[in-house]
Amino acid sequence: MIDVLVLGGGFAGLWSAAAATRLLRAQGSAHSVALLTPHPDLVLRPRLYQADPARMRVPLDRVLGPVGVRRIAATATAVDTARRRVTALTPDGGRTEVAYRSLVLATGSAVVRPELPGSALLHDIDTLPAAVRLEEHLQGLPEAPAGPGRWTAVVVGAGFTGLEIATELVGRLRAQAARCGAADEVRVVLVERAAVVGAGLGAAARPVITRALDTLGIERRLGTTVTGLDARSVHLADGSTVPARTAVWTAGMRASALTAQIPAPRDALGRLAVDRGLRVRGVEGLYAAGDTAAALAEDDHPVPQSCQHAIPLGKVAGHNAAAGLLGLPPVDFAPDPYRTCLDLGAAGAVATAGWNRTLREGPEGFAKELKRAINETWISPPADDPQELLRRAGHRVGTRPDAASSA
């Protein structure tokens, strides 16, 4: 039997396992901690809009192995909270059952792909394999037959992910088109059902976003959506057709399907209702973290499904899963103040603070440098450094690697 079992190898899962280990070690406990995931790497999911996505990963065994967390290579298919058993599919196609005393469900979320004609042709950047497929598709365009739409990409959804991939695709497409002397033929079209871009990113940021789209030459088709596509064109609800060889879907996320097996309330995104300590309401020994948790932050705002919240959610859930075994009181989820930083490709970036999305001012290039720091340093866990991992796993330590602990 595993004392603390964590399902999911994303940010929330990794930091849950690290936080549980940190507390158990501090208390001199020999309780076991294991992470069950089919993947050997932590995928740096917030970076999958960038070129060369195959490098956006960190080996889990180099992060968690040095602190004694066992990795179980399997895919969880069922959770029996009454018996405290997880059923999982092993890499060889077999099935196994893992018993636990305390469980953290951190299996993340997935993009909700549409059912429409030609939907199999849609790319997304939700997972590492999907992002790699998009990269391979872009690299293959110079060898594709010439004709309309060869250097056109349609991005569906003008939220955070859609804006980042659209603004980045301008440069990525131009790099490929330049091989054929066609860099000036690149066209990126952003399709959004709402009347504005970045509807959830705040009114203050919108002028910055709009200027960036204009600077990069990104077209907008607002108040409409995609009704179908084929290998050479994308059809819109307004009756128009965009010749395009590339289409990327970014609209809509939903929590892992495993949440539906838990006898507890869920929100519209499929996330489990949790208390302040991230214990799933009404289910003993079960905690949720990351995109599976409908947690509340400052002033009772429901947290978005984001890396910024997945990391502290994981730390608190892991800490409390271990604390429950030790008879220690739980701690409350209290993340850093909410902020956003949106990459806008070659046109820069925009940063906001607070739930009202106040624009964060700074010297020229401030937001872009902040985004680079987040992507390239802050979100990456330390490999081969158990002391630093356990230091950063403290539930009062901020996301920045140099953040001090008040614990």
DRENDOMI-430773 format. One record per residue (C-alpha): z negated, y negated, x negated; residue in one letter. Coordinates in nm, 3 decimals. Layout:
! residues N
REC         w         v         u   r
REC         Z         Y         X   A
...
END
This chain:
! residues 407
REC         w         v         u   r
REC     0.000     0.000     0.000   M
REC     0.086    -0.352    -0.117   I
REC    -0.195    -0.603    -0.074   D
REC     0.029    -0.912    -0.048   V
REC     0.391    -0.836     0.038   L
REC     0.644    -1.119     0.039   V
REC     0.981    -1.074     0.211   L
REC     1.259    -1.291     0.069   G
REC     1.358    -1.402    -0.278   G
REC     1.439    -1.767    -0.208   G
REC     1.228    -2.069    -0.295   F
REC     0.963    -1.996    -0.033   A
REC     0.939    -1.630    -0.128   G
REC     0.919    -1.688    -0.501   L
REC     0.647    -1.952    -0.471   W
REC     0.456    -1.744    -0.216   S
REC     0.434    -1.458    -0.463   A
REC     0.340    -1.693    -0.748   A
REC     0.071    -1.871    -0.544   A
REC    -0.083    -1.545    -0.426   A
REC    -0.094    -1.420    -0.784   T
REC    -0.247    -1.746    -0.902   R
REC    -0.539    -1.725    -0.661   L
REC    -0.598    -1.354    -0.714   L
REC    -0.609    -1.403    -1.091   R
REC    -0.843    -1.699    -1.059   A
REC    -1.079    -1.482    -0.856   Q
REC    -1.055    -1.191    -1.098   G
REC    -0.901    -0.971    -0.831   S
REC    -0.681    -0.670    -0.897   A
REC    -0.501    -0.693    -0.561   H
REC    -0.128    -0.621    -0.586   S
REC     0.156    -0.864    -0.507   V
REC     0.515    -0.756    -0.447   A
REC     0.838    -0.935    -0.355   L
REC     1.093    -0.744    -0.146   L
REC     1.449    -0.875    -0.176   T
REC     1.793    -0.718    -0.225   P
REC     1.888    -0.984    -0.480   H
REC     1.785    -0.995    -0.848   P
REC     1.811    -1.375    -0.866   D
REC     1.670    -1.685    -0.706   L
REC     1.980    -1.870    -0.587   V
REC     1.963    -2.247    -0.632   L
REC     2.101    -2.290    -0.282   R
REC     2.089    -2.672    -0.277   P
REC     2.343    -2.671    -0.563   R
REC     2.607    -2.443    -0.410   L
REC     2.827    -2.740    -0.315   Y
REC     2.894    -2.798    -0.685   Q
REC     3.162    -2.642    -0.906   A
REC     3.093    -2.313    -1.082   D
REC     2.834    -2.192    -0.829   P
REC     2.799    -1.854    -1.001   A
REC     2.567    -2.017    -1.254   R
REC     2.330    -2.154    -0.988   M
REC     2.070    -1.879    -1.016   R
REC     1.757    -1.778    -1.202   V
REC     1.660    -1.412    -1.263   P
REC     1.353    -1.333    -1.052   L
REC     1.223    -1.079    -1.302   D
REC     1.208    -1.345    -1.573   R
REC     1.005    -1.571    -1.344   V
REC     0.773    -1.334    -1.159   L
REC     0.775    -1.032    -1.389   G
REC     0.557    -1.196    -1.659   P
REC     0.278    -1.257    -1.402   V
REC     0.287    -0.901    -1.275   G
REC     0.467    -0.942    -0.943   V
REC     0.655    -0.625    -0.859   R
REC     1.009    -0.673    -0.724   R
REC     1.122    -0.420    -0.467   I
REC     1.503    -0.411    -0.454   A
REC     1.569    -0.358    -0.084   A
REC     1.669    -0.535     0.236   T
REC     1.404    -0.563     0.505   A
REC     1.543    -0.443     0.839   T
REC     1.232    -0.416     1.056   A
REC     0.875    -0.548     1.063   V
REC     0.604    -0.362     1.254   D
REC     0.310    -0.601     1.264   T
REC     0.090    -0.357     1.459   A
REC     0.116    -0.084     1.193   R
REC     0.163    -0.334     0.909   R
REC     0.477    -0.165     0.788   R
REC     0.815    -0.300     0.675   V
REC     1.123    -0.083     0.696   T
REC     1.386    -0.158     0.433   A
REC     1.731    -0.042     0.328   L
REC     1.753     0.057    -0.040   T
REC     2.058    -0.010    -0.261   P
REC     2.164     0.356    -0.238   D
REC     2.177     0.337     0.142   G
REC     1.845     0.509     0.199   G
REC     1.551     0.384     0.402   R
REC     1.197     0.325     0.290   T
REC     0.874     0.205     0.449   E
REC     0.641    -0.034     0.271   V
REC     0.282    -0.071     0.392   A
REC     0.104    -0.401     0.346   Y
REC    -0.230    -0.567     0.409   R
REC    -0.098    -0.923     0.421   S
REC     0.265    -1.024     0.473   L
REC     0.457    -1.346     0.406   V
REC     0.786    -1.368     0.595   L
REC     1.013    -1.590     0.384   A
REC     1.356    -1.450     0.459   T
REC     1.517    -1.791     0.503   G
REC     1.798    -1.900     0.731   S
REC     2.172    -1.859     0.767   A
REC     2.456    -2.082     0.876   V
REC     2.566    -2.019     1.234   V
REC     2.935    -1.938     1.209   R
REC     3.151    -2.010     1.515   P
REC     3.350    -1.765     1.723   E
REC     3.696    -1.915     1.742   L
REC     4.052    -1.812     1.656   P
REC     4.092    -1.777     1.280   G
REC     3.720    -1.815     1.207   S
REC     3.746    -1.550     0.934   A
REC     3.942    -1.807     0.732   L
REC     3.648    -2.050     0.730   L
REC     3.459    -2.089     0.405   H
REC     3.094    -2.182     0.380   D
REC     2.847    -2.248     0.099   I
REC     2.546    -2.083     0.260   D
REC     2.515    -1.801     0.007   T
REC     2.610    -1.748    -0.356   L
REC     2.890    -1.499    -0.275   P
REC     3.034    -1.739    -0.015   A
REC     3.024    -2.032    -0.258   A
REC     3.191    -1.819    -0.527   V
REC     3.465    -1.720    -0.280   R
REC     3.532    -2.088    -0.212   L
REC     3.546    -2.157    -0.587   E
REC     3.795    -1.873    -0.637   E
REC     4.002    -2.001    -0.346   H
REC     4.019    -2.351    -0.497   L
REC     4.110    -2.214    -0.838   Q
REC     4.393    -2.015    -0.678   G
REC     4.554    -2.315    -0.509   L
REC     4.779    -2.406    -0.805   P
REC     4.949    -2.067    -0.764   E
REC     4.972    -2.097    -0.386   A
REC     5.309    -2.177    -0.227   P
REC     5.387    -2.547    -0.216   A
REC     5.393    -2.719     0.119   G
REC     5.189    -2.927     0.363   P
REC     4.813    -2.891     0.340   G
REC     4.808    -2.723     0.001   R
REC     4.571    -2.988    -0.135   W
REC     4.394    -3.070     0.192   T
REC     4.044    -2.953     0.281   A
REC     3.880    -2.987     0.621   V
REC     3.499    -2.993     0.624   V
REC     3.336    -2.929     0.961   V
REC     3.001    -3.101     1.006   G
REC     2.897    -3.439     0.867   A
REC     2.531    -3.361     0.814   G
REC     2.360    -3.325     0.478   F
REC     2.554    -3.016     0.362   T
REC     2.885    -3.133     0.502   G
REC     2.864    -3.470     0.330   L
REC     2.770    -3.317    -0.005   E
REC     3.050    -3.059    -0.006   I
REC     3.308    -3.308     0.127   A
REC     3.234    -3.570    -0.138   T
REC     3.225    -3.305    -0.412   E
REC     3.550    -3.142    -0.297   L
REC     3.746    -3.456    -0.376   V
REC     3.687    -3.409    -0.747   G
REC     3.710    -3.030    -0.737   R
REC     4.046    -3.038    -0.558   L
REC     4.182    -3.307    -0.787   R
REC     4.095    -3.099    -1.091   A
REC     4.306    -2.813    -0.953   Q
REC     4.586    -3.032    -0.819   A
REC     4.616    -3.206    -1.158   A
REC     4.736    -2.874    -1.301   R
REC     5.043    -2.919    -1.081   C
REC     5.072    -3.294    -1.127   G
REC     4.961    -3.341    -0.766   A
REC     4.620    -3.507    -0.796   A
REC     4.734    -3.793    -0.570   D
REC     4.808    -3.542    -0.290   E
REC     4.442    -3.445    -0.245   V
REC     4.310    -3.506     0.104   R
REC     3.963    -3.431     0.245   V
REC     3.904    -3.459     0.621   V
REC     3.552    -3.462     0.762   L
REC     3.525    -3.340     1.122   V
REC     3.210    -3.423     1.318   E
REC     3.120    -3.367     1.684   R
REC     2.891    -3.673     1.689   A
REC     3.016    -4.031     1.699   A
REC     2.883    -4.109     1.350   V
REC     2.849    -3.935     1.015   V
REC     2.505    -3.838     0.891   G
REC     2.349    -3.872     1.236   A
REC     2.021    -3.722     1.116   G
REC     2.007    -3.913     0.788   L
REC     1.905    -4.249     0.931   G
REC     2.078    -4.573     1.017   A
REC     1.980    -4.737     0.687   A
REC     2.168    -4.481     0.479   A
REC     2.480    -4.481     0.695   R
REC     2.649    -4.790     0.542   P
REC     2.600    -4.641     0.195   V
REC     2.748    -4.312     0.310   I
REC     3.040    -4.483     0.482   T
REC     3.122    -4.688     0.172   R
REC     3.115    -4.374    -0.039   A
REC     3.354    -4.195     0.198   L
REC     3.587    -4.495     0.191   D
REC     3.571    -4.511    -0.190   T
REC     3.664    -4.144    -0.216   L
REC     3.933    -4.170     0.051   G
REC     3.769    -3.916     0.282   I
REC     3.908    -3.930     0.634   E
REC     3.684    -3.892     0.938   R
REC     3.760    -3.730     1.270   R
REC     3.457    -3.812     1.484   L
REC     3.370    -3.701     1.836   G
REC     3.564    -3.379     1.802   T
REC     3.540    -3.032     1.654   T
REC     3.752    -2.736     1.545   V
REC     3.903    -2.510     1.811   T
REC     4.089    -2.274     1.579   G
REC     4.273    -2.240     1.250   L
REC     4.534    -2.039     1.069   D
REC     4.626    -2.000     0.703   A
REC     4.802    -2.339     0.694   R
REC     4.637    -2.562     0.955   S
REC     4.319    -2.655     1.141   V
REC     4.334    -2.735     1.514   H
REC     4.095    -2.988     1.668   L
REC     3.957    -3.033     2.018   A
REC     4.126    -3.374     2.048   D
REC     4.462    -3.197     2.042   G
REC     4.553    -3.285     1.683   S
REC     4.634    -3.048     1.400   T
REC     4.551    -3.102     1.033   V
REC     4.772    -2.916     0.784   P
REC     4.517    -2.763     0.546   A
REC     4.479    -2.456     0.325   R
REC     4.101    -2.500     0.293   T
REC     3.840    -2.525     0.569   A
REC     3.463    -2.529     0.516   V
REC     3.209    -2.482     0.796   W
REC     2.865    -2.645     0.755   T
REC     2.744    -2.695     1.113   A
REC     2.421    -2.531     1.230   G
REC     2.146    -2.318     1.077   M
REC     1.920    -2.050     1.224   R
REC     1.616    -1.867     1.091   A
REC     1.639    -1.508     0.971   S
REC     1.693    -1.252     1.248   A
REC     1.369    -1.080     1.145   L
REC     1.173    -1.354     1.323   T
REC     1.294    -1.212     1.655   A
REC     1.093    -0.895     1.585   Q
REC     0.764    -1.081     1.560   I
REC     0.554    -1.102     1.881   P
REC     0.502    -1.476     1.852   A
REC     0.657    -1.800     1.987   P
REC     0.970    -1.935     1.817   R
REC     1.145    -2.271     1.827   D
REC     1.512    -2.344     1.902   A
REC     1.603    -2.259     1.540   L
REC     1.431    -1.920     1.562   G
REC     1.138    -2.033     1.346   R
REC     0.793    -1.887     1.409   L
REC     0.508    -2.100     1.539   A
REC     0.240    -2.126     1.270   V
REC    -0.099    -2.293     1.238   D
REC    -0.188    -2.546     0.969   R
REC    -0.248    -2.262     0.723   G
REC     0.097    -2.112     0.806   L
REC    -0.049    -1.803     0.975   R
REC     0.185    -1.691     1.253   V
REC     0.011    -1.765     1.577   R
REC    -0.140    -1.458     1.738   G
REC    -0.046    -1.212     1.462   V
REC    -0.312    -1.102     1.215   E
REC    -0.217    -1.074     0.849   G
REC     0.121    -1.245     0.890   L
REC     0.227    -1.579     0.740   Y
REC     0.564    -1.756     0.751   A
REC     0.712    -1.985     0.488   A
REC     1.031    -2.174     0.428   G
REC     1.305    -2.170     0.691   D
REC     1.125    -1.910     0.904   T
REC     0.825    -2.138     0.970   A
REC     0.808    -2.407     1.238   A
REC     0.549    -2.598     1.036   A
REC     0.428    -2.951     1.095   L
REC     0.409    -3.217     0.825   A
REC     0.288    -3.578     0.829   E
REC     0.218    -3.716     1.178   D
REC     0.310    -3.377     1.324   D
REC     0.679    -3.395     1.236   H
REC     0.842    -3.049     1.236   P
REC     0.971    -2.991     0.884   V
REC     1.347    -2.950     0.836   P
REC     1.494    -2.636     0.685   Q
REC     1.508    -2.763     0.329   S
REC     1.422    -2.674    -0.029   C
REC     1.186    -2.973    -0.039   Q
REC     0.962    -2.807     0.217   H
REC     1.032    -2.442     0.130   A
REC     0.851    -2.477    -0.204   I
REC     0.518    -2.618    -0.074   P
REC     0.537    -2.393     0.232   L
REC     0.564    -2.094     0.000   G
REC     0.269    -2.207    -0.210   K
REC     0.041    -2.250     0.090   V
REC     0.148    -1.929     0.263   A
REC     0.103    -1.723    -0.054   G
REC    -0.233    -1.882    -0.131   H
REC    -0.360    -1.816     0.221   N
REC    -0.224    -1.461     0.232   A
REC    -0.436    -1.386    -0.076   A
REC    -0.732    -1.593     0.045   A
REC    -0.750    -1.389     0.363   G
REC    -0.794    -1.070     0.160   L
REC    -1.067    -1.229    -0.051   L
REC    -1.260    -1.375     0.239   G
REC    -1.187    -1.730     0.126   L
REC    -1.109    -2.017     0.365   P
REC    -0.743    -2.109     0.412   P
REC    -0.591    -2.437     0.297   V
REC    -0.377    -2.661     0.516   D
REC    -0.010    -2.729     0.459   F
REC     0.007    -3.090     0.338   A
REC     0.337    -3.158     0.158   P
REC     0.440    -3.463    -0.040   D
REC     0.571    -3.750     0.175   P
REC     0.914    -3.672     0.321   Y
REC     1.212    -3.797     0.124   R
REC     1.582    -3.723     0.105   T
REC     1.841    -3.763    -0.169   C
REC     2.202    -3.709    -0.069   L
REC     2.470    -3.652    -0.332   D
REC     2.793    -3.842    -0.269   L
REC     3.004    -3.699    -0.548   G
REC     3.175    -3.948    -0.776   A
REC     3.066    -4.227    -0.539   A
REC     2.699    -4.185    -0.631   G
REC     2.408    -4.086    -0.405   A
REC     2.165    -4.231    -0.152   V
REC     1.789    -4.180    -0.131   A
REC     1.556    -4.240     0.163   T
REC     1.180    -4.228     0.216   A
REC     0.975    -4.130     0.519   G
REC     1.067    -3.986     0.856   W
REC     1.223    -4.319     0.952   N
REC     1.461    -4.282     0.653   R
REC     1.391    -4.613     0.483   T
REC     1.640    -4.677     0.204   L
REC     1.487    -4.631    -0.140   R
REC     1.591    -4.915    -0.366   E
REC     1.617    -4.899    -0.742   G
REC     1.836    -4.993    -1.037   P
REC     2.205    -4.911    -1.024   E
REC     2.251    -4.536    -1.044   G
REC     1.888    -4.467    -0.947   F
REC     1.971    -4.230    -0.659   A
REC     2.228    -4.036    -0.862   K
REC     1.985    -3.986    -1.150   E
REC     1.719    -3.877    -0.903   L
REC     1.959    -3.623    -0.752   K
REC     2.043    -3.486    -1.097   R
REC     1.672    -3.450    -1.176   A
REC     1.611    -3.266    -0.849   I
REC     1.908    -3.033    -0.890   N
REC     1.888    -2.966    -1.261   E
REC     1.512    -2.969    -1.326   T
REC     1.272    -3.003    -1.036   W
REC     1.383    -2.712    -0.816   I
REC     1.423    -2.461    -1.101   S
REC     1.119    -2.240    -1.160   P
REC     1.014    -2.173    -1.521   P
REC     1.148    -1.849    -1.667   A
REC     0.955    -1.650    -1.928   D
REC     0.658    -1.888    -1.899   D
REC     0.376    -1.731    -1.693   P
REC     0.124    -2.005    -1.767   Q
REC     0.356    -2.280    -1.645   E
REC     0.457    -2.079    -1.339   L
REC     0.095    -2.027    -1.234   L
REC     0.015    -2.394    -1.299   R
REC     0.298    -2.508    -1.077   R
REC     0.208    -2.249    -0.812   A
REC    -0.104    -2.445    -0.717   G
REC    -0.081    -2.559    -0.357   H
REC    -0.178    -2.914    -0.459   R
REC     0.085    -2.940    -0.732   V
REC     0.394    -3.138    -0.631   G
REC     0.754    -3.020    -0.664   T
REC     0.818    -3.211    -0.986   R
REC     0.753    -2.988    -1.291   P
REC     0.537    -3.259    -1.450   D
REC     0.327    -3.310    -1.137   A
REC    -0.045    -3.295    -1.199   A
REC    -0.278    -3.071    -1.004   S
REC    -0.575    -3.204    -0.813   S
REC    -0.709    -2.854    -0.754   A
END
